[in-house]
Amino acid sequence: MNDMLALDFSNTGYIYMFLIWSVAGIIGAIFAHKKGRNPFFWGILCLIIPMALFAIGGMRAPGEPVPERFRDE
């Protein structure tokens, strides 16, 4: 039973973590650049907190119109 709870801190696991976080940072910087935001800030933020990709992905670029379904009538 205790074997299931044992954590394996191998070098391969650290490499995978580094790759996933690096890719998240790069994607965040690319999204930010496309949306007219600061790519350095968003790249670092997505590198530290990969879930920030959802925040930058949902932002509108400056000057981009609001979708019709979200406009007040």
C-alpha positions in Angstrom: 0.0 0.0 0.0 2.8 2.4 0.8 4.5 1.7 -2.6 1.7 3.6 -4.3 2.4 6.8 -2.3 6.1 6.8 -2.9 7.3 9.7 -5.1 9.9 9.2 -7.7 12.2 12.2 -8.0 14.3 11.0 -10.9 16.2 13.2 -13.4 13.7 12.3 -16.1 10.8 13.8 -14.1 12.7 17.0 -13.7 13.4 17.2 -17.4 9.8 16.7 -18.2 8.8 19.4 -15.7 11.3 21.8 -17.2 10.1 21.1 -20.8 6.4 21.5 -19.9 7.0 24.8 -18.0 9.3 26.1 -20.7 6.8 25.4 -23.5 4.0 27.1 -21.4 6.2 30.2 -21.0 7.0 30.3 -24.7 3.3 29.9 -25.7 2.3 32.6 -23.2 4.9 35.0 -24.6 3.6 34.3 -28.2 0.0 34.8 -27.1 0.8 38.0 -25.4 2.7 39.4 -28.4 -0.2 38.6 -30.7 -2.6 40.3 -28.3 -0.5 43.4 -27.9 0.5 42.7 -24.3 4.0 42.5 -22.7 5.4 39.2 -23.8 8.3 39.2 -21.3 5.8 39.6 -18.3 3.4 37.0 -19.6 6.2 34.6 -20.6 7.6 34.7 -17.1 4.1 34.5 -15.5 3.2 31.4 -17.7 6.6 29.9 -16.9 5.9 30.1 -13.2 2.2 29.5 -13.3 1.2 27.6 -16.5 -2.5 28.1 -15.8 -2.0 31.8 -16.7 -2.2 30.6 -20.3 -6.0 30.6 -19.9 -5.9 34.2 -18.7 -3.9 35.5 -21.7 -5.8 33.3 -24.1 -9.1 34.8 -23.0 -8.0 38.5 -23.3 -8.9 40.6 -26.3 -6.3 42.6 -28.2 -6.6 46.4 -27.9 -9.0 47.6 -30.5 -10.5 44.2 -31.1 -14.3 44.4 -31.1 -16.4 42.8 -28.4 -18.2 39.7 -29.7 -21.8 40.2 -30.5 -23.1 37.8 -27.8 -21.4 39.9 -25.1 -22.7 43.3 -26.1 -25.4 45.0 -24.0 -28.5 45.9 -26.0 
